[in-house]
Amino acid sequence: MEIYEKIRYYREHTDYSQHNVAKILGVSRNTLKKYWNGIEYPEI
């Protein structure tokens, strides 16, 4: 769940592109796309 929160933070508080955020967090762009708009939420 930590990655989800970081992705949402970058989405809401920075002007970084999805590609840059994926690089920073070390996740795939596919994973990032799932969580970027909050459509999908990781299972706990």
C-alpha distance matrix in Angstrom:
0.0 3.8 5.5 5.2 6.5 8.8 10.1 10.9 12.5 14.6 15.5 16.8 18.3 19.8 22.1 20.5 20.8 18.1 19.9 19.7 16.1 15.4 17.9 16.6 13.0 14.6 13.1 15.5 16.7 16.2 12.4 12.6 15.0 13.0 10.5 13.3 15.0 12.4 14.3 11.6 8.4 6.2 7.8 7.0
3.8 0.0 3.8 5.4 5.3 6.3 8.7 10.0 10.6 12.6 14.3 15.5 16.3 17.6 20.2 18.6 19.3 17.1 18.6 17.8 14.1 14.0 16.0 14.0 10.6 12.8 12.2 15.2 16.5 16.9 13.2 12.6 15.6 14.4 11.6 13.5 15.8 13.8 16.3 14.2 11.3 9.6 11.5 10.5
5.5 3.8 0.0 3.8 5.4 5.1 6.1 8.6 9.7 10.6 12.2 14.2 15.2 15.8 17.9 15.8 16.1 13.6 14.9 14.5 10.8 10.3 12.6 11.1 7.6 9.7 8.6 11.5 12.7 13.3 9.8 9.0 12.3 11.6 9.0 10.8 13.6 12.3 14.7 12.7 10.7 9.2 12.0 12.1
5.2 5.4 3.8 0.0 3.8 5.5 5.2 6.2 8.6 10.1 10.5 12.3 14.1 15.2 17.2 15.7 15.8 13.2 15.4 15.4 11.7 11.6 14.6 13.4 10.4 12.5 10.7 12.7 13.0 12.9 9.5 8.4 10.7 9.4 6.2 8.3 10.5 8.7 11.2 9.5 7.5 7.2 10.5 11.2
6.5 5.3 5.4 3.8 0.0 3.8 5.5 5.1 6.1 8.7 9.8 10.5 11.9 13.6 16.3 15.4 16.3 14.5 16.9 16.1 12.4 13.3 15.8 13.9 11.3 14.2 13.2 15.7 15.7 16.2 13.0 11.2 13.5 12.6 9.0 9.9 11.7 10.0 13.2 12.2 10.0 10.1 12.9 12.8
8.8 6.3 5.1 5.5 3.8 0.0 3.8 5.4 5.0 6.2 8.5 9.9 10.4 11.3 13.9 12.5 13.8 12.3 14.2 13.0 9.2 10.5 12.6 10.3 8.1 11.5 11.3 14.0 14.1 15.5 12.6 10.3 13.1 13.2 9.9 10.0 12.6 11.9 15.2 14.4 12.7 12.6 15.7 15.7
10.1 8.7 6.1 5.2 5.5 3.8 0.0 3.8 5.4 5.2 6.1 8.7 10.1 10.4 12.2 10.6 11.0 9.0 11.5 11.0 7.3 8.5 11.4 10.0 8.2 11.1 10.0 11.9 11.2 12.5 10.0 7.1 9.5 10.1 6.9 6.3 9.4 9.4 12.5 12.1 11.4 11.9 15.4 16.4
10.9 10.0 8.6 6.2 5.1 5.4 3.8 0.0 3.8 5.5 5.0 6.1 8.4 10.0 12.1 11.7 12.4 11.0 14.1 13.7 10.3 11.9 14.9 13.4 11.9 14.9 13.6 15.2 14.1 14.9 12.5 9.6 10.9 11.0 7.4 6.3 7.9 7.5 11.2 11.6 10.8 12.3 15.7 16.6
12.5 10.6 9.7 8.6 6.1 5.0 5.4 3.8 0.0 3.8 5.4 5.3 5.8 7.8 10.8 10.8 12.7 12.2 14.9 13.5 10.3 12.8 15.0 12.7 11.7 15.3 15.0 17.1 16.2 17.6 15.3 12.2 14.0 14.5 11.0 9.6 11.3 11.2 14.9 15.3 14.3 15.3 18.5 18.8
14.6 12.6 10.6 10.1 8.7 6.2 5.2 5.5 3.8 0.0 3.8 5.6 5.4 5.2 7.7 7.0 9.1 9.0 11.6 10.0 7.1 10.2 12.1 10.1 10.1 13.6 13.5 15.2 14.0 16.1 14.4 10.9 12.6 14.2 11.2 9.0 11.3 12.4 15.8 16.3 16.0 16.9 20.4 21.1
15.5 14.3 12.2 10.5 9.8 8.5 6.1 5.0 5.4 3.8 0.0 3.8 5.9 6.1 7.4 7.5 8.4 8.2 11.6 11.1 8.6 11.3 13.9 12.8 12.6 15.6 14.7 15.7 13.6 15.2 13.9 10.3 10.9 12.4 9.7 6.6 8.2 9.9 13.1 14.5 14.8 16.5 20.1 21.4
16.8 15.5 14.2 12.3 10.5 9.9 8.7 6.1 5.3 5.6 3.8 0.0 3.8 6.1 8.3 9.8 11.5 11.9 15.3 14.3 12.0 14.9 17.3 15.6 15.5 18.8 18.1 19.3 17.4 18.8 17.3 13.8 14.2 15.3 12.2 9.5 9.9 11.1 14.5 16.2 16.1 18.2 21.5 22.5
18.3 16.3 15.2 14.1 11.9 10.4 10.1 8.4 5.8 5.4 5.9 3.8 0.0 3.8 7.1 9.0 11.8 13.0 15.8 13.9 11.9 15.3 17.0 14.8 15.2 18.8 18.8 20.5 18.9 20.8 19.3 15.8 16.8 18.2 15.1 12.4 13.4 14.6 18.1 19.5 19.1 20.7 24.0 24.5
19.8 17.6 15.8 15.2 13.6 11.3 10.4 10.0 7.8 5.2 6.1 6.1 3.8 0.0 3.8 5.5 8.8 10.8 13.1 11.0 9.7 13.4 14.6 12.7 14.0 17.3 17.6 19.0 17.2 19.7 18.7 15.0 16.0 18.2 15.6 12.5 14.1 16.0 19.2 20.5 20.6 21.9 25.5 26.2
22.1 20.2 17.9 17.2 16.3 13.9 12.2 12.1 10.8 7.7 7.4 8.3 7.1 3.8 0.0 3.8 6.5 9.5 11.6 9.9 9.9 13.4 14.5 13.4 15.2 18.0 18.1 18.8 16.5 19.1 18.9 15.1 15.6 18.3 16.3 12.9 14.3 16.9 19.7 21.3 22.0 23.5 27.2 28.4
20.5 18.6 15.8 15.7 15.4 12.5 10.6 11.7 10.8 7.0 7.5 9.8 9.0 5.5 3.8 0.0 3.8 6.6 8.1 6.1 6.4 9.9 10.7 10.0 12.1 14.5 14.8 15.5 13.3 16.3 16.2 12.6 13.5 16.5 14.9 11.7 14.1 16.6 19.2 20.3 20.9 22.0 25.7 26.9
20.8 19.3 16.1 15.8 16.3 13.8 11.0 12.4 12.7 9.1 8.4 11.5 11.8 8.8 6.5 3.8 0.0 3.8 5.3 5.3 6.3 8.6 10.0 10.7 12.4 14.0 13.6 13.4 10.7 13.6 14.2 10.8 11.0 14.5 13.7 10.5 12.9 15.8 17.8 18.9 20.2 21.2 25.0 26.7
18.1 17.1 13.6 13.2 14.5 12.3 9.0 11.0 12.2 9.0 8.2 11.9 13.0 10.8 9.5 6.6 3.8 0.0 3.8 5.5 5.2 6.1 8.7 9.9 10.6 11.8 10.6 10.1 7.2 9.9 10.5 7.1 7.5 11.0 10.6 7.8 10.8 13.4 15.1 15.8 17.1 18.0 21.7 23.6
19.9 18.6 14.9 15.4 16.9 14.2 11.5 14.1 14.9 11.6 11.6 15.3 15.8 13.1 11.6 8.1 5.3 3.8 0.0 3.8 5.5 5.2 6.4 8.8 10.2 10.4 9.8 8.9 6.5 10.0 11.2 8.6 9.6 13.1 13.3 11.2 14.3 16.8 18.2 18.4 19.7 20.0 23.6 25.4
19.7 17.8 14.5 15.4 16.1 13.0 11.0 13.7 13.5 10.0 11.1 14.3 13.9 11.0 9.9 6.1 5.3 5.5 3.8 0.0 3.8 5.4 5.1 6.2 8.7 9.8 10.4 10.8 9.4 13.0 13.3 10.4 12.2 15.4 14.7 12.5 15.8 18.0 20.0 20.2 20.9 21.0 24.6 25.9
16.1 14.1 10.8 11.7 12.4 9.2 7.3 10.3 10.3 7.1 8.6 12.0 11.9 9.7 9.9 6.4 6.3 5.2 5.5 3.8 0.0 3.8 5.4 5.0 6.1 8.2 8.5 9.7 8.7 11.9 11.1 8.0 10.4 13.1 11.7 9.9 13.4 15.0 17.4 17.3 17.6 17.6 21.2 22.4
15.4 14.0 10.3 11.6 13.3 10.5 8.5 11.9 12.8 10.2 11.3 14.9 15.3 13.4 13.4 9.9 8.6 6.1 5.2 5.4 3.8 0.0 3.8 5.5 5.4 5.7 5.1 6.0 5.7 9.0 8.4 6.3 9.2 11.7 11.2 10.3 14.1 15.4 17.1 16.4 16.9 16.4 19.8 21.2
17.9 16.0 12.6 14.6 15.8 12.6 11.4 14.9 15.0 12.1 13.9 17.3 17.0 14.6 14.5 10.7 10.0 8.7 6.4 5.1 5.4 3.8 0.0 3.8 5.6 5.1 6.8 8.0 8.4 12.0 11.7 10.0 12.9 15.4 14.9 14.0 17.7 19.1 21.0 20.2 20.4 19.6 22.8 23.9
16.6 14.0 11.1 13.4 13.9 10.3 10.0 13.4 12.7 10.1 12.8 15.6 14.8 12.7 13.4 10.0 10.7 9.9 8.8 6.2 5.0 5.5 3.8 0.0 3.8 5.6 8.1 10.5 11.1 14.4 13.3 11.2 14.3 16.5 15.1 14.2 17.9 18.9 21.3 20.5 20.1 19.3 22.5 23.1
13.0 10.6 7.6 10.4 11.3 8.1 8.2 11.9 11.7 10.1 12.6 15.5 15.2 14.0 15.2 12.1 12.4 10.6 10.2 8.7 6.1 5.4 5.6 3.8 0.0 3.8 5.6 8.9 10.3 12.8 10.9 9.3 12.9 14.4 12.8 12.8 16.5 16.8 19.2 17.9 17.1 15.9 18.9 19.4
14.6 12.8 9.7 12.5 14.2 11.5 11.1 14.9 15.3 13.6 15.6 18.8 18.8 17.3 18.0 14.5 14.0 11.8 10.4 9.8 8.2 5.7 5.1 5.6 3.8 0.0 3.8 6.9 9.3 11.8 10.3 9.8 13.4 14.8 14.2 14.6 18.4 18.8 20.5 18.8 18.4 16.7 19.5 20.2
13.1 12.2 8.6 10.7 13.2 11.3 10.0 13.6 15.0 13.5 14.7 18.1 18.8 17.6 18.1 14.8 13.6 10.6 9.8 10.4 8.5 5.1 6.8 8.1 5.6 3.8 0.0 3.8 6.5 8.3 6.5 6.8 10.3 11.4 11.3 12.1 15.8 16.1 17.4 15.5 15.4 13.9 16.8 18.0
15.5 15.2 11.5 12.7 15.7 14.0 11.9 15.2 17.1 15.2 15.7 19.3 20.5 19.0 18.8 15.5 13.4 10.1 8.9 10.8 9.7 6.0 8.0 10.5 8.9 6.9 3.8 0.0 3.8 5.3 5.3 6.3 8.7 10.3 11.4 12.1 15.5 16.3 16.8 15.3 16.0 14.8 17.7 19.7
16.7 16.5 12.7 13.0 15.7 14.1 11.2 14.1 16.2 14.0 13.6 17.4 18.9 17.2 16.5 13.3 10.7 7.2 6.5 9.4 8.7 5.7 8.4 11.1 10.3 9.3 6.5 3.8 0.0 3.8 5.4 4.9 6.1 8.7 10.1 9.9 13.1 14.6 15.1 14.3 15.8 15.5 18.8 21.1
16.2 16.9 13.3 12.9 16.2 15.5 12.5 14.9 17.6 16.1 15.2 18.8 20.8 19.7 19.1 16.3 13.6 9.9 10.0 13.0 11.9 9.0 12.0 14.4 12.8 11.8 8.3 5.3 3.8 0.0 3.8 5.4 5.2 6.6 9.1 9.9 12.5 13.5 13.2 12.0 13.9 13.6 16.7 19.4
12.4 13.2 9.8 9.5 13.0 12.6 10.0 12.5 15.3 14.4 13.9 17.3 19.3 18.7 18.9 16.2 14.2 10.5 11.2 13.3 11.1 8.4 11.7 13.3 10.9 10.3 6.5 5.3 5.4 3.8 0.0 3.8 5.5 5.4 6.9 8.7 11.6 11.7 11.9 10.0 11.0 10.3 13.4 15.9
12.6 12.6 9.0 8.4 11.2 10.3 7.1 9.6 12.2 10.9 10.3 13.8 15.8 15.0 15.1 12.6 10.8 7.1 8.6 10.4 8.0 6.3 10.0 11.2 9.3 9.8 6.8 6.3 4.9 5.4 3.8 0.0 3.8 5.4 5.5 5.8 9.2 10.1 11.2 10.3 11.3 11.4 15.0 17.2
15.0 15.6 12.3 10.7 13.5 13.1 9.5 10.9 14.0 12.6 10.9 14.2 16.8 16.0 15.6 13.5 11.0 7.5 9.6 12.2 10.4 9.2 12.9 14.3 12.9 13.4 10.3 8.7 6.1 5.2 5.5 3.8 0.0 3.8 5.5 5.1 7.4 9.1 9.3 9.3 11.5 12.6 16.1 18.8
13.0 14.4 11.6 9.4 12.6 13.2 10.1 11.0 14.5 14.2 12.4 15.3 18.2 18.2 18.3 16.5 14.5 11.0 13.1 15.4 13.1 11.7 15.4 16.5 14.4 14.8 11.4 10.3 8.7 6.6 5.4 5.4 3.8 0.0 3.8 5.9 7.2 7.3 6.7 5.7 8.2 9.3 12.7 15.7
10.5 11.6 9.0 6.2 9.0 9.9 6.9 7.4 11.0 11.2 9.7 12.2 15.1 15.6 16.3 14.9 13.7 10.6 13.3 14.7 11.7 11.2 14.9 15.1 12.8 14.2 11.3 11.4 10.1 9.1 6.9 5.5 5.5 3.8 0.0 3.8 5.7 5.0 6.4 5.6 6.6 8.2 11.9 14.3
13.3 13.5 10.8 8.3 9.9 10.0 6.3 6.3 9.6 9.0 6.6 9.5 12.4 12.5 12.9 11.7 10.5 7.8 11.2 12.5 9.9 10.3 14.0 14.2 12.8 14.6 12.1 12.1 9.9 9.9 8.7 5.8 5.1 5.9 3.8 0.0 3.8 5.6 7.7 8.6 10.0 11.9 15.6 17.8
15.0 15.8 13.6 10.5 11.7 12.6 9.4 7.9 11.3 11.3 8.2 9.9 13.4 14.1 14.3 14.1 12.9 10.8 14.3 15.8 13.4 14.1 17.7 17.9 16.5 18.4 15.8 15.5 13.1 12.5 11.6 9.2 7.4 7.2 5.7 3.8 0.0 3.8 5.5 8.0 9.9 12.8 16.2 18.6
12.4 13.8 12.3 8.7 10.0 11.9 9.4 7.5 11.2 12.4 9.9 11.1 14.6 16.0 16.9 16.6 15.8 13.4 16.8 18.0 15.0 15.4 19.1 18.9 16.8 18.8 16.1 16.3 14.6 13.5 11.7 10.1 9.1 7.3 5.0 5.6 3.8 0.0 3.8 5.5 6.6 9.9 13.0 15.3
14.3 16.3 14.7 11.2 13.2 15.2 12.5 11.2 14.9 15.8 13.1 14.5 18.1 19.2 19.7 19.2 17.8 15.1 18.2 20.0 17.4 17.1 21.0 21.3 19.2 20.5 17.4 16.8 15.1 13.2 11.9 11.2 9.3 6.7 6.4 7.7 5.5 3.8 0.0 3.8 6.7 10.1 12.8 15.8
11.6 14.2 12.7 9.5 12.2 14.4 12.1 11.6 15.3 16.3 14.5 16.2 19.5 20.5 21.3 20.3 18.9 15.8 18.4 20.2 17.3 16.4 20.2 20.5 17.9 18.8 15.5 15.3 14.3 12.0 10.0 10.3 9.3 5.7 5.6 8.6 8.0 5.5 3.8 0.0 3.8 6.7 9.3 12.5
8.4 11.3 10.7 7.5 10.0 12.7 11.4 10.8 14.3 16.0 14.8 16.1 19.1 20.6 22.0 20.9 20.2 17.1 19.7 20.9 17.6 16.9 20.4 20.1 17.1 18.4 15.4 16.0 15.8 13.9 11.0 11.3 11.5 8.2 6.6 10.0 9.9 6.6 6.7 3.8 0.0 3.8 6.5 9.1
6.2 9.6 9.2 7.2 10.1 12.6 11.9 12.3 15.3 16.9 16.5 18.2 20.7 21.9 23.5 22.0 21.2 18.0 20.0 21.0 17.6 16.4 19.6 19.3 15.9 16.7 13.9 14.8 15.5 13.6 10.3 11.4 12.6 9.3 8.2 11.9 12.8 9.9 10.1 6.7 3.8 0.0 3.8 6.4
7.8 11.5 12.0 10.5 12.9 15.7 15.4 15.7 18.5 20.4 20.1 21.5 24.0 25.5 27.2 25.7 25.0 21.7 23.6 24.6 21.2 19.8 22.8 22.5 18.9 19.5 16.8 17.7 18.8 16.7 13.4 15.0 16.1 12.7 11.9 15.6 16.2 13.0 12.8 9.3 6.5 3.8 0.0 3.8
7.0 10.5 12.1 11.2 12.8 15.7 16.4 16.6 18.8 21.1 21.4 22.5 24.5 26.2 28.4 26.9 26.7 23.6 25.4 25.9 22.4 21.2 23.9 23.1 19.4 20.2 18.0 19.7 21.1 19.4 15.9 17.2 18.8 15.7 14.3 17.8 18.6 15.3 15.8 12.5 9.1 6.4 3.8 0.0
